Amino acid sequence: MARDLHADLNTAKNTLHEDQPWLVLFDVFVTDLEVLHLVDNETAITFGGNSYKPFPVGFEQLEESSSGDLPYLNVVAANVDRTISGYLESHGGLLDRKVVMRIVHQSNLAVTAIESTLRIRQVSVTEEAVNFRLSHHPFFEIELPHQKYYRHRCRWAFKGTECGWQSSQGGNASACDKSLNGGNGCNAHSNTERFGGFPGIPRRRI
């Protein structure tokens, strides 16, 4: 689907030789409150009041369907210094977290050429790079009910946003057995208020 570009961006697109580049900005929502602002550029960029950190990150290919929807998109980020790996380990692999991708031109950072909000669907990690597979929410692929509800098993990812466990609460920092009162469960982690199970569910159907 063709896009109507701002006059400045249209000029930049048609210029054969120019000194200022196109930039891809990534907002990675680690949690609802913590956001990584990254740009594949040699220097930091300020956009929308946020400072985007120079970081080796980019996408392999951007395509559109006839309806203008984006298919799966592979985004690759450097992992040599283990910065991204650290976020993956402490936040459940960042699965289903929101990523906002914007393409802008350095000559006019007040205008966005393309903006798309996606979700992290798959993650693969090597010593050198992290590969994120992104897509829009697949509404027609959702299985209902979306979650299973258990009496004695927590449905939250350990140390994830919903779990909210902090090391200051005590307990085993490496794992949780997802139980309420088990030897390595929510009670052992002093986190019973965040237990994601439903003890009130009847044992038998009535």
trRosetta pair geometry for C-beta under 8 A, 3 or more apart (Angstrom, degrees):
i j d omega theta_ij theta_ji phi_ij phi_ji
1 64 5.9 -102 21 142 81 145
1 66 7.3 100 -52 -175 87 34
1 67 7.4 -24 -43 141 128 16
1 68 4.0 -21 14 -84 148 94
3 113 7.6 97 116 177 145 74
3 114 7.2 -83 -96 -85 176 86
5 9 4.3 -119 177 92 114 113
5 10 4.4 148 89 -63 118 83
5 13 6.5 71 86 -12 175 141
5 113 6.1 -1 -126 -132 103 88
6 9 4.6 81 59 12 85 106
6 10 6.9 -155 88 -11 39 87
6 108 7.2 -123 104 106 141 149
6 111 4.5 -57 11 -166 163 151
6 113 7.6 -108 20 -92 96 66
7 10 5.6 -54 -143 35 30 113
7 11 6.5 33 156 -20 63 103
8 11 5.8 -55 -154 34 30 112
8 12 6.5 29 150 -17 64 107
8 105 7.2 -162 128 70 98 135
8 107 6.3 -154 171 107 115 113
8 108 4.4 62 121 -12 152 155
8 111 6.3 138 60 32 120 152
9 12 5.5 -52 -146 38 36 112
9 13 6.2 42 152 -26 67 103
9 105 5.6 167 -113 2 79 134
9 108 6.9 -107 -57 59 76 126
9 111 6.0 -131 -38 115 116 132
9 113 5.1 165 -155 -90 150 102
10 13 5.6 -49 -147 31 32 115
10 14 6.5 15 159 -7 63 110
11 14 6.2 -69 -149 44 28 100
11 15 6.4 38 153 -38 65 105
12 15 5.7 -48 -147 16 32 117
12 18 6.5 -33 -145 -16 76 177
12 20 7.5 -67 -131 85 122 104
12 22 7.5 136 142 -72 128 89
12 105 4.7 79 111 -147 173 160
12 107 5.9 -175 -83 31 130 135
12 108 7.9 -143 -30 18 139 104
15 18 4.6 61 117 -46 135 119
18 107 7.9 -58 175 -46 136 131
20 105 6.8 81 124 172 111 85
20 106 4.1 -139 -176 74 106 112
20 107 4.8 127 92 -53 155 85
21 41 7.5 177 70 -113 132 100
21 105 7.7 -151 116 -145 33 64
21 106 5.8 56 55 -6 57 125
22 103 6.2 4 177 -175 109 97
22 104 7.3 163 -159 87 64 34
22 105 5.4 -42 -104 -98 65 72
22 106 7.6 -136 -90 -11 18 81
22 113 7.6 -33 -142 16 111 151
23 39 5.7 3 -178 -161 116 117
23 40 7.4 178 -152 59 71 70
23 41 5.7 -9 -125 -61 114 127
23 45 6.3 113 174 -72 164 169
23 103 7.3 162 83 -153 45 51
23 104 5.3 -21 63 67 95 83
23 105 7.2 150 15 -109 81 20
23 106 5.9 90 -21 -59 118 85
24 39 7.0 160 80 -141 50 68
24 40 5.9 17 55 25 98 107
24 57 7.8 -128 96 105 112 87
24 58 6.3 103 56 -123 145 70
24 59 6.9 -143 -173 5 162 99
24 101 6.6 -12 -173 -167 95 96
24 102 7.3 158 -157 82 49 46
24 103 5.6 -21 -101 -99 70 73
25 37 7.3 -15 -170 -167 98 82
25 38 7.5 150 -160 81 52 48
25 39 5.3 -24 -104 -91 67 96
25 45 7.1 -112 -93 86 110 135
25 47 5.9 -74 -101 53 161 157
25 52 5.5 -90 -132 -106 100 155
25 101 7.1 153 81 -157 56 45
25 102 4.4 -11 57 60 106 97
25 103 7.7 -171 18 -79 76 24
25 104 6.3 21 -9 9 117 112
26 36 7.4 -4 112 105 97 93
26 37 7.5 159 84 -154 57 36
26 38 4.5 -15 61 63 106 96
26 39 7.2 178 19 -76 76 45
26 57 6.0 -70 9 120 147 143
26 75 7.3 115 -108 -162 142 147
26 99 6.3 -23 -162 -167 93 102
26 100 7.4 146 -159 78 43 53
26 101 5.7 -10 -104 -103 70 73
27 35 5.5 -10 -169 -176 90 120
27 36 7.4 154 -158 77 39 53
27 37 5.9 -7 -104 -102 70 69
27 50 7.8 54 -99 99 108 168
27 98 8.0 -12 108 119 94 92
27 99 6.8 155 80 -159 58 49
27 100 4.1 2 51 52 113 101
27 101 7.8 -145 26 -64 72 34
27 102 7.9 43 -8 -3 100 104
28 35 6.7 149 73 -162 46 63
28 36 4.2 -9 57 55 104 105
28 38 6.8 20 -3 6 111 115
28 94 7.3 -13 180 -155 112 142
28 97 7.0 51 -177 123 75 125
28 99 5.4 -6 -105 -110 65 88
29 32 6.8 23 -178 -100 118 31
29 34 7.6 118 -164 83 52 55
29 35 5.4 -27 -102 -105 58 85
29 97 5.2 -161 81 178 83 98
29 98 4.3 25 26 61 133 89
29 99 7.1 -139 13 -73 80 42
29 100 7.9 68 -30 -6 100 91
30 34 4.4 -44 66 100 113 106
30 35 6.7 -169 13 -94 82 26
30 36 6.0 83 -36 -20 107 96
30 87 5.6 -95 -122 -154 118 121
30 91 5.6 -132 -173 -73 84 174
30 94 6.8 -65 -124 -108 58 104
30 97 6.8 6 -116 -157 19 155
31 34 4.6 55 37 31 94 95
31 91 6.9 -127 -59 -129 83 130
31 161 5.1 148 -138 -95 94 108
32 161 6.5 92 -8 -144 94 143
35 50 7.9 -52 101 -137 126 147
36 53 7.7 -65 -173 31 81 122
36 87 7.4 -43 -44 -90 140 163
37 50 4.9 -168 -101 152 161 123
37 51 6.5 127 88 87 141 44
37 52 4.5 -109 147 -104 99 62
37 53 6.3 116 88 4 74 80
38 52 6.2 45 145 -167 4 89
38 53 5.7 -37 -107 64 58 86
38 55 4.3 -56 -150 47 106 133
38 57 5.2 40 140 29 134 149
38 77 7.5 -2 158 -121 167 123
39 44 7.6 115 45 -144 123 41
39 45 5.0 10 22 25 171 123
39 52 3.9 66 -17 139 114 129
39 53 7.1 159 25 70 77 35
39 54 6.4 -46 76 -100 83 44
39 55 6.9 106 52 32 37 79
39 57 7.8 -147 -180 55 6 107
40 54 7.8 66 -146 -156 19 62
40 55 6.8 -68 -87 81 53 56
40 56 6.4 54 -125 -139 90 31
40 57 5.2 -137 -66 62 97 60
40 58 4.9 22 -57 -65 163 92
41 44 7.8 144 87 -91 115 11
41 45 6.0 64 50 -32 156 116
41 52 7.7 66 33 109 122 115
41 54 5.4 -102 79 -114 67 88
42 54 6.0 5 174 -134 13 143
43 54 6.0 -51 -121 -63 2 129
44 51 5.5 3 177 -176 126 97
44 52 6.2 158 -162 75 69 56
44 53 6.2 -25 -110 -111 94 35
44 54 5.9 -94 -68 -27 54 87
45 51 7.5 151 79 -158 38 51
45 52 4.5 -13 62 52 88 114
45 106 7.6 -107 -119 -113 124 90
45 109 7.0 -173 -178 -119 107 141
46 49 7.5 1 -178 -125 95 10
46 50 7.1 169 -151 83 60 35
46 51 5.5 -29 -96 -98 76 64
46 52 7.3 -171 -83 10 24 80
46 109 7.4 90 86 136 62 159
47 50 6.2 -27 70 61 65 83
47 52 6.1 14 20 -20 106 121
47 102 7.5 -171 145 85 152 145
47 104 6.6 176 -119 9 142 166
47 109 5.3 -122 -103 180 88 115
55 77 6.9 1 145 -150 114 101
55 78 7.0 -151 176 36 78 105
56 77 6.9 126 97 -160 69 52
56 78 3.7 54 73 -22 119 126
57 75 6.7 18 -177 174 95 100
57 76 7.0 -177 -145 93 54 49
57 77 4.2 -4 -105 -106 97 83
57 78 7.0 -104 -63 4 64 76
58 75 7.2 -165 107 -150 23 69
58 76 6.3 -13 64 58 67 86
59 62 6.0 68 107 -56 138 92
59 73 5.7 -22 -150 175 130 106
59 74 6.5 132 -157 83 73 53
59 75 4.9 -42 -94 -97 79 70
59 76 7.5 144 -108 13 27 73
59 101 7.5 36 -41 -145 137 152
60 73 7.8 173 43 -172 83 63
60 74 4.5 9 13 76 123 109
60 75 7.8 -134 -6 -81 77 27
60 76 6.7 76 -52 -12 89 111
61 73 7.7 -144 77 -135 56 73
61 74 7.5 37 30 41 75 96
62 70 7.3 -46 -157 -133 80 111
62 73 6.6 19 -105 -123 67 118
62 114 7.9 87 173 130 153 166
63 70 7.4 124 77 -144 55 65
63 71 5.9 -6 77 27 105 112
64 68 5.7 -16 -172 -137 121 36
64 69 7.1 135 -157 64 73 30
64 70 6.4 -51 -105 -91 65 57
65 68 6.9 -49 68 23 72 17
65 69 5.0 -7 37 58 117 82
65 70 7.8 -161 0 -86 88 11
65 71 6.4 108 -46 -49 100 92
69 136 6.4 -82 -164 12 103 148
70 73 6.1 -15 163 -41 121 119
70 116 5.6 48 -17 -153 150 152
70 118 7.0 -70 85 -84 139 117
70 135 7.3 -168 105 -140 93 56
70 136 6.3 127 60 -27 90 105
71 135 7.1 -42 166 -119 38 99
72 121 7.3 -76 -125 39 104 144
72 133 5.7 -9 -171 -174 114 94
72 134 6.9 143 -159 74 60 44
72 135 4.8 -40 -99 -74 64 108
73 101 7.9 -92 116 2 159 163
73 118 6.6 -80 40 -112 123 169
73 133 7.5 148 73 -159 42 47
73 134 4.6 -28 64 66 93 99
73 135 6.9 157 14 -77 77 53
74 131 6.1 -16 -165 -168 101 100
74 132 7.2 149 -157 78 48 50
74 133 5.8 -21 -99 -101 70 66
74 134 7.6 176 -83 19 20 80
75 99 7.5 -141 12 161 162 163
75 101 7.8 -149 -87 -87 137 135
75 131 7.4 149 78 -158 45 50
75 132 4.5 -16 63 62 97 104
75 134 6.0 34 -4 -9 113 122
76 129 5.3 -2 -171 -179 99 131
76 130 7.3 157 -154 79 52 47
76 131 5.4 -18 -101 -103 78 71
76 132 7.6 -167 -75 22 30 73
77 84 5.2 125 107 -70 129 157
77 129 6.6 150 77 -159 39 76
77 130 5.0 -15 62 58 93 97
77 132 7.1 33 -1 -8 105 109
78 81 7.6 46 126 16 105 84
78 84 7.6 148 85 -3 46 127
78 128 7.1 -59 -148 168 67 63
78 129 6.0 -56 -116 -104 34 73
78 130 8.0 9 87 17 11 80
79 82 6.4 46 177 -92 76 37
79 83 7.5 -142 -132 43 51 66
79 84 5.3 -82 -103 50 85 113
79 85 5.7 84 -158 -36 111 101
79 125 6.6 144 -126 -154 171 87
79 126 6.9 144 56 74 138 59
79 127 6.9 -170 99 159 110 23
79 128 6.0 100 56 131 90 18
79 129 5.2 161 9 -110 103 13
79 130 4.8 110 -63 -27 125 86
80 127 7.7 48 -108 148 52 70
80 128 6.1 11 -73 -136 79 56
82 85 4.5 -55 -157 45 72 122
82 86 5.9 86 142 -35 84 91
83 86 6.0 -55 -163 23 28 114
83 87 7.4 20 148 -10 61 102
84 87 5.8 -54 -158 35 41 109
84 88 6.4 42 147 -21 70 105
84 130 4.7 -123 117 5 142 148
85 88 5.5 -55 -149 36 36 114
85 89 6.2 33 156 -20 69 107
85 125 6.3 95 -103 -150 95 139
85 130 6.9 -171 -65 -67 67 125
86 89 6.0 -56 -147 35 28 109
86 90 6.4 4 163 0 63 114
87 90 6.3 -71 -141 48 27 96
87 91 5.6 -22 176 23 68 121
87 94 6.3 35 132 -56 103 120
88 91 6.9 -83 -128 54 15 81
88 93 5.2 22 -162 -120 86 43
88 94 5.9 -69 -105 -4 65 100
88 123 6.4 176 -127 155 126 155
88 125 6.7 -166 77 -71 173 139
88 130 7.0 -167 -45 -129 140 143
90 159 6.1 -97 -169 142 59 136
91 94 5.6 48 101 -71 111 66
91 97 7.5 32 141 -58 125 144
91 159 7.2 -107 -91 120 37 97
91 160 6.6 90 -159 -117 55 62
91 161 7.8 39 -149 -41 94 79
92 95 6.1 -85 130 29 95 93
92 157 3.8 39 -101 148 137 156
92 158 7.7 146 -80 57 96 53
92 159 7.2 177 -43 80 84 82
92 160 4.5 15 -26 -88 136 107
93 123 5.2 -172 -178 40 100 143
94 97 4.6 -66 -173 17 76 135
94 120 5.2 17 125 68 94 165
94 123 6.5 101 59 -65 96 147
94 132 7.7 -46 96 -114 129 120
95 120 5.8 -126 -126 104 32 103
95 121 7.4 38 -149 -153 81 16
95 122 7.9 23 -116 -95 97 24
95 123 6.7 -113 -74 -6 80 114
96 119 5.5 -7 -147 -177 46 119
96 120 6.4 -75 -16 65 14 77
96 121 7.6 61 -76 -95 56 44
97 119 7.0 152 73 -151 27 70
97 120 5.2 11 50 20 77 118
98 117 6.4 -17 -163 -170 105 97
98 118 7.5 141 -156 80 56 39
98 119 6.1 -42 -98 -98 49 69
99 117 7.5 156 82 -156 45 50
99 118 5.1 -24 66 69 95 88
99 119 7.1 156 17 -103 85 18
99 120 6.2 90 -21 -50 118 86
99 132 7.4 106 -47 142 161 150
99 134 5.8 -76 54 -119 136 137
100 115 7.0 -4 -176 -168 95 91
100 116 7.4 169 -152 86 54 41
100 117 5.2 -20 -101 -102 78 74
100 118 7.8 160 -89 22 30 67
101 114 7.7 -12 115 115 90 98
101 115 7.3 166 88 -149 52 45
101 116 5.2 -11 59 60 96 89
101 117 8.0 179 20 -84 69 28
101 118 6.7 9 1 11 110 113
101 134 7.9 113 -25 116 132 166
102 112 5.1 -70 -158 -138 113 117
102 114 6.9 167 -152 88 45 59
102 115 4.8 -3 -105 -103 84 80
102 116 8.0 175 -77 22 46 59
103 112 7.2 103 65 -169 51 73
103 113 4.7 -57 97 65 96 108
103 114 4.3 29 32 44 111 98
103 115 7.8 -141 23 -63 65 47
104 108 7.7 -132 -177 89 94 62
104 109 5.7 58 159 -128 141 61
104 111 7.0 143 -138 86 91 56
104 112 5.7 -58 -85 -113 91 57
104 113 6.3 170 -99 4 34 89
105 108 5.8 29 78 43 97 78
105 109 7.8 -135 79 -73 47 51
105 111 7.5 -8 37 76 93 100
105 113 6.7 76 -23 -35 91 122
106 109 6.7 2 -141 -61 37 94
108 111 4.9 12 126 25 113 109
112 115 5.0 24 151 -46 143 110
116 136 8.0 -89 -177 -72 103 95
117 136 7.7 74 91 -113 68 80
118 134 4.0 61 137 170 141 115
118 135 6.0 147 -156 75 105 8
118 136 6.0 -80 -116 -71 70 47
119 134 6.6 155 72 -151 32 74
119 135 6.5 -32 56 68 81 59
119 136 7.3 78 12 -152 92 18
119 137 6.1 68 -3 -75 136 70
120 123 6.5 21 173 -58 118 100
120 132 5.4 -65 -128 -160 100 112
120 133 7.4 96 -161 67 59 52
120 134 6.0 -43 -96 -97 47 77
121 133 5.0 -66 66 101 97 94
121 134 6.5 150 6 -116 91 22
121 135 5.4 17 -28 20 137 103
122 132 7.5 151 82 -160 55 42
122 133 3.9 13 51 40 97 124
123 130 6.6 -14 -165 -174 96 100
123 131 7.1 152 -156 81 46 57
123 132 5.8 -11 -104 -105 77 65
123 133 7.4 -138 -64 18 37 80
124 130 7.4 163 84 -158 46 54
124 131 4.7 -5 58 56 94 106
125 129 7.9 -162 -147 101 47 44
125 130 5.2 -12 -108 -110 76 80
125 131 7.7 -154 -72 23 34 71
126 129 5.6 19 54 50 103 67
126 130 7.7 -164 30 -76 62 40
135 138 6.6 19 121 -47 132 95
138 141 3.9 -5 135 31 122 118
138 142 6.9 164 99 -44 76 72
139 142 6.0 -34 -160 -8 37 116
142 146 6.4 -29 -174 -98 108 93
143 146 7.1 131 81 -108 63 43
145 148 7.3 128 87 -79 113 44
145 149 8.0 -33 116 -13 152 97
147 155 6.0 63 -174 -172 127 154
148 155 7.3 175 72 -106 67 125
149 155 7.3 -56 -108 -44 49 141
149 197 7.8 123 -171 -152 66 53
149 198 5.3 12 176 10 107 136
149 201 6.6 152 130 -71 108 146
150 153 3.9 -1 98 46 150 97
150 155 7.0 147 24 -57 99 94
150 197 5.3 -57 89 -133 82 98
150 198 6.9 145 82 32 32 84
150 201 7.7 -132 171 32 20 151
151 197 6.1 38 140 170 20 115
151 198 5.9 -69 -108 81 42 67
151 199 5.6 72 -173 -119 78 36
151 200 7.9 -165 -130 41 85 27
151 201 4.7 -124 -83 55 88 109
151 203 7.6 6 -61 -89 164 62
152 179 6.1 1 162 -139 91 79
152 180 6.0 -98 -149 4 70 105
152 197 5.7 49 -137 -180 7 161
152 199 6.8 65 -81 -99 63 76
153 178 5.1 23 -160 136 76 114
153 179 6.8 -38 -103 -92 55 53
153 197 5.3 133 63 -94 30 121
154 163 7.6 75 159 -104 137 96
154 176 7.5 -26 55 129 141 126
154 178 4.4 -142 46 -160 88 72
154 179 7.3 -105 -5 -36 95 8
154 180 7.4 136 -49 -68 96 65
154 185 7.6 150 -10 -158 122 94
154 186 6.3 125 -58 -50 141 118
154 195 5.5 -110 -94 -159 108 63
154 196 4.0 86 -161 46 75 90
154 197 5.1 -80 -77 -31 47 89
155 196 4.3 -119 41 134 71 126
155 197 7.0 135 -15 -77 80 55
156 160 5.7 -153 174 58 91 118
156 162 4.2 -138 -123 93 124 113
156 163 4.3 164 131 -62 131 83
156 194 7.0 -53 31 154 163 99
156 196 4.1 156 -14 -34 94 149
157 160 3.5 78 73 -31 99 136
157 162 7.4 97 35 45 72 100
157 163 6.3 -108 82 -18 50 126
158 163 5.7 124 -136 -121 27 172
158 165 6.8 -25 -167 29 69 136
158 175 6.6 69 103 -152 177 38
158 176 4.2 166 -107 24 126 114
158 178 7.7 -101 -58 -72 100 76
159 163 5.8 -30 -22 83 11 137
159 165 5.5 -73 -89 60 58 99
160 163 4.8 92 49 12 71 106
160 164 8.0 -34 88 -34 49 45
161 164 7.0 18 172 -66 31 74
162 194 7.0 148 148 -171 63 106
162 196 6.4 58 135 -84 125 126
163 176 7.8 170 -148 26 141 160
163 191 7.1 25 -180 165 79 146
163 194 5.7 99 -158 142 37 136
163 196 7.4 -61 -86 -30 70 120
164 191 7.3 168 80 -149 83 118
164 194 5.2 -155 45 -104 109 155
165 169 6.0 -105 -157 43 77 142
165 171 7.5 -68 -164 65 132 134
165 176 7.4 160 -17 -57 164 142
165 189 5.5 -26 -129 161 134 134
165 191 5.0 -43 -94 -87 95 156
165 194 7.2 -148 -55 64 74 150
166 169 5.4 109 66 -11 72 99
167 173 5.6 14 -114 -107 96 121
169 189 5.9 50 114 165 121 71
169 190 4.4 -156 178 73 97 112
169 191 5.9 62 152 -59 158 93
170 189 6.9 178 90 -149 63 42
170 190 5.5 66 53 3 101 125
171 176 7.7 31 150 -96 133 92
171 184 7.5 123 -169 -152 102 64
171 188 5.1 114 -121 130 110 77
171 189 3.5 -75 15 -105 175 63
171 190 6.5 -155 -29 10 117 80
171 191 7.6 -72 6 -5 158 108
172 175 5.8 -27 124 56 124 67
172 176 7.1 167 74 -78 103 56
172 184 5.4 -14 22 -144 139 106
172 188 7.2 15 5 128 93 122
172 189 7.3 -75 40 -83 66 96
175 184 6.6 19 103 158 91 137
176 184 6.1 -169 -140 141 40 87
176 185 6.4 80 -174 -130 88 35
176 186 7.3 55 -166 -67 128 53
176 189 6.1 -31 -108 -33 115 147
177 182 4.9 -83 80 100 132 146
177 183 7.2 51 10 62 147 70
177 184 4.4 97 -12 77 107 96
177 185 5.3 -65 62 -73 92 74
178 185 6.8 -46 77 -123 18 89
178 197 7.9 109 164 -50 82 114
179 182 3.2 73 69 -5 145 120
179 184 7.7 86 37 70 104 58
179 185 3.5 -84 76 -90 77 139
179 186 7.2 -135 97 5 45 80
180 185 5.6 17 64 146 7 143
180 186 5.4 -29 -134 39 45 115
180 187 6.2 57 155 -25 57 102
180 192 6.7 62 -161 -129 85 93
180 195 5.3 36 -110 -138 90 148
180 197 6.2 -98 -54 46 106 134
180 199 6.7 13 -44 -67 165 119
181 185 6.1 -1 32 65 8 141
181 186 7.9 -36 -57 55 37 83
181 187 4.9 28 -113 5 54 144
182 185 3.8 101 47 -26 86 119
182 187 7.8 146 41 38 43 102
182 188 7.2 -62 92 -9 59 123
183 188 6.2 52 163 -64 31 150
184 188 5.5 -84 -124 69 25 155
184 189 7.9 50 -180 -41 52 97
185 188 5.6 102 51 16 51 102
185 189 7.1 -114 120 5 32 97
186 189 5.8 -69 -148 48 31 102
186 191 4.8 -107 -159 82 78 82
186 192 4.9 114 130 -92 114 52
186 194 6.9 -163 -142 71 122 76
186 195 4.5 -70 -42 -86 177 95
187 190 7.5 32 -174 -77 34 32
187 191 8.0 -118 -65 47 17 57
187 192 5.4 33 -85 -68 65 111
191 194 5.0 -39 170 41 94 110
191 195 7.3 135 119 -56 76 68
192 195 5.3 -11 -160 -29 51 116
198 201 4.7 72 110 -28 109 105
202 205 7.1 127 91 -91 124 25
202 206 6.3 -1 110 -29 174 100
